[in-house]
Amino acid sequence: MRRETGSRYFDGDSAVAIFVAHHYPTIAWHEHDFYELAVVATGRGLHESEHGIIPVEAGSVVFIPPGVSHEYRGCEDLVVYNCLFQADLDEAELMWAFRDGHLGRLFNPDGLSSGGSRRPLVAVRLDDQELANVLAALEPIRENSPDARTRTGQLAHLLLALDVVATASQELLEVHRARPRPPVVAAAMALMEHDIAFPWTLSDLSAQTYVSPTHLARTFAKCLGLPPIHYLSRLRAERAAVMLARTDDAVASIGAAVGWPDPAYFSRRFRAVFGVSPREYRHRHQRESVGQAATSLAARS
């Protein structure tokens, strides 16, 4: 895994840097020592981090704190408008934002009492107007416009963009609060996530959540759009994908670790989610990582 430092992006007294990147087909696993506001302008793909895998498309925004490892995979003409700003801003000009009731949803989504480098990322989806507003706020920084050449000017434009994203984050939170998951669904999800390798059946889950199998299946599907065991399969495949990309463990061992000890069955279930076998997924990741490293080396030469 590579680590990116702010020195390659920030010039002089600049606090914010903007660059537009065309991600195809992947950006290999990495972390950095600055904040990143990644705004997807066009295309689609998967954003993978230590917090899970999420699909991204035009309008998706991922706010990534320093020290959080992540990558992009399966990119299809994915163009990302990257806004980077220095980590020490949350101890200087933006110190107030950590405790602000509005922007704090980005800087401090879990309500921590102080700063840190291991805070979770925030992902939201903007509508067309919100996306246009964010890009309009950031574009003067990229173009080095007169009103964005000073540190103060850069921060002013950055705050306009963060305000739009924080508002969208709040709207998303309100939607989730308006439609909370029924306790039986939350309990079943927690059981599967806590012991992913257990050979769960609908009967097992219903017995431990104290409802009938029919009630659990109906409630779960109504809430999440898929039955409990289908959710478990997706969860296992996503967990296996992270292990295939980040470890050298044998493919069969990874299958067993996520609850699919039969290699042939593991391959079938994994392919149903990602479209390729576990071995091909790992080989692609390795080839793409080598290609990314070669490209980076050539760029520095």
N, C-alpha and C positions, 0 to 999 in steps of 0.2 A: 504493500500500500504506500502510495506517495503522499507527502505532506506539502501543501502549498503555503508559502509565506507571503505576507502583504508586500514585501519589498519589491516583488516583481510587478506589482500593479500600481502602487501609490507613488506618485512623484512629488518631491519637495514637501510642501505643507498640505497637500491634498488629503482630504478625509474620506472621500468617496471616489470610487472608480467604476466605470461602466464599460462592458464589452459585450458584443453580441456574438454568440457561438452557435454554429450549426452542428448539432450532435448526431453523428451517424457513423456506425450503428450503436456506439457505446462511449461513455466516458467512464474509465475504470475507477475502481474503489479508491477513494482518497479522503483526506480531511484537510482543513486549513485553519489558520490562526486569525481569521477575520469573520465578520458576519457576511452572509450572502443572501440577497433577496433575488431568487431565481423566478423570472416571469416568463412563462411559455407564450411566445408570440404566435407560432404556427406548429403544426405537426402533432405527433403523439409518441408516447413511449411509457416506460416504467421507471419510477424513481425508487431506488432501493436504499435503505439506511438501516442502522441498528434498531430503528423503531418499526420496521416493516416495509412492505412494498405497496406503493400506491400508483395507480395509473395517472398520467398527466397528459393534458392536451391544451389547445389554445385557451388562454384564460386561467390556467392553473398557476398558482403561486406557491412556492415553497420557501419559507423563511428559515434559514439554517444557521444556528449559532456556531461559534468557534468550537472546534474539537469534536464535532459530530461527523462520523464517517458516512460517506454516501457515494452513490454512483447512478448513472443512467444506463438503462438496458433496453433492447428492443426498439430503438428509436427509428421512427419513420419521418424523415424530413423535420426533425425536431429543432426548432430555432428558439434558443433561450436568451433572453435579455437579462444579463447578469449584472446586478448592482451589488458592489462590494463596499463595505465600510469597516474601518479599523475597530478592533475589539476594545481598545482602551477608551472609545467614546462613551461606553456605558459607565465609565468611572470619571468622565470629564463632562463634555458638553451635553451628553445624553443621559447623564446619571439619573435625572428626574424621571426618564421614561420607564425605568425599571419598576417604579412604584406608581406610575400614572395609571388611572383607572381605565384609560382607553388604550394607549400604546403598550401598557403592561401586558395585554393579552398576547403580544408578540414576544416581548423581552422576558416575560415572567409568566408563562401560561399556567404553571402549577402553583403560583402564589408563594414562591420561595421567599425567605426573609432577606436574602442577599444574593449578589451576583455569583456567577460560576460559569465554567466552560462546558458543562455536561447537561445543559437544559435541553428539553425536547424541542424538535423542530415543529413548525406550524405549517399546515397545508390548507389552502382555501381555493375556491373557484370563483373567479370574477365574471360578471356579465360583460357584454361588449363595451358598454359605456365605462364601466369601472376599469377595464383593461386599457381603454384609450386614455383615461385620466392618469393612470399610473405611468404609462409610456410617455405621455406629454410632460409629466413632472420630471422624469428622469432624462429625457432627451437633451435638454440644455447642458447637463453635465457631460454627456458623451460628446456633444458638439463643441464643448468649451465655449459656450455662449458667454457674453460679458457679465450677465447676472449670475453665472455659476462658476466663475473663475477663482473666487475667494473661498476660503474654508467656510465662512458664514453662508455664502450663497449656495454652496454645495449642500450644506446641512438643511437649508430652507427647502430646497427641492426634494431632498431625501425625505424630510418629514411630511411633505405633501403626499408622496407615494405611500409611505408607511401608514398615513392616516386612512387612505382608501383601503389598504389591506386589512388594517385593524377593524375597520367598520364591517368589512365582509366577514371577518372572523367572528365578530359579535353576532351578526345576522345568522351565521351558520350555527353558532352556539345556541341561539334562541330557538332555532328550528329543532335542534336536538332536544332542548329542554321541553319544547312544546309536545314532542312525541318521544317521551322517554321509553327505553326498552322495558318491557314487562319483567318483573323480577324473575320469572321462570326462565326467560330467554337469557338474561344476564347470568343466572346461575349455571345454565347449561354451557354457555360460552366459557365461563370461568373454569368449569370442570375440564373441558376439552383442552383449553390453553394451558392449564396447570399440568396435565399429564397427557401430552399429545400422543405418546406411544401406546397408551392403554387401548385395547381393542374395543372401543366404545360401540355400543349398539343403542338403538332408540330405546329399547327396554331398560338398559343400564341407566341412561340419562333420565328417563322418566321416573325410575325408582328413586334416584338421588335428588330429584327436584320435586317429588311428591305430587306428581300429576299423571294422568293417563298418557300413554304414548300418542294417542290421537290428538289430545289437547296440546301436547308439547310440539308435535310436528306442525299442527295448524298455526299455533301462535308464533313459532319460530319462523316459518315461511312467510307469514303476514308481515312480520317485523323486518326481516333481513332479505326476503325475496328468494330464499332457498332453504331446503330442509336441513336439519341439524347435521346429518352425516355428510351431505354435500359440503357444508361449511367446514367440517372437519377435514375433508379431502383437500380443499383449497388451502386450509391452514397448514396441513402437512407438506403440501407441495411448496408453499412459500418458504416454510422453515427449511426444507431440504435445499431449495435454491440458494439460500444464504450460505448454508454449509458447503455446498458444492463450489461456490465461488470463493469462499474465504478459508477453506481448510484443504488439507491433502488427504483427509480420511477416505477410506475405500467407499466406493459407491454403495456397495451392499451394506456397509456399516451405517452409512447415513440413512438408507432406507429403513433399517431396523430401528434406528434412533428416533425416527418420526412415526413409527408404528406400521411400517410396511416391510416386514422381514423377508418376504418372498421377492427376490430381485426382479422377476418377470412382472409381478403385479405392481411393484414400485414403479417400474419403467412405464407401464400402461397408464397408471394414475397420474404420474408426473407429466407424461406427454399430453394427457387430456387437458391439463392446465396451461402448460407452456409451449406445446406444439412440437417439442423435441424430446428425445430421451435424456435421462440424467447425464449420461456420458457425453452426449453431444452438447448439452448445455454447458458442462464444464470445459469441454474442448473449445467451444466458441469463446467462453470467458477468457481462457488462457490465450487464445490467438489474438483476441481483441486487446488484452492487456499488453501483450508483446508489441502489437502494432502501435498502441498508444504510447508505449515507452520509446519506441523507435522514432515516432513522430516528434515527441518532446525533445529527444536527443538531437535530432536533425535541426529542430528550431533553435536550439542553443548553440549549434556549431557555427 
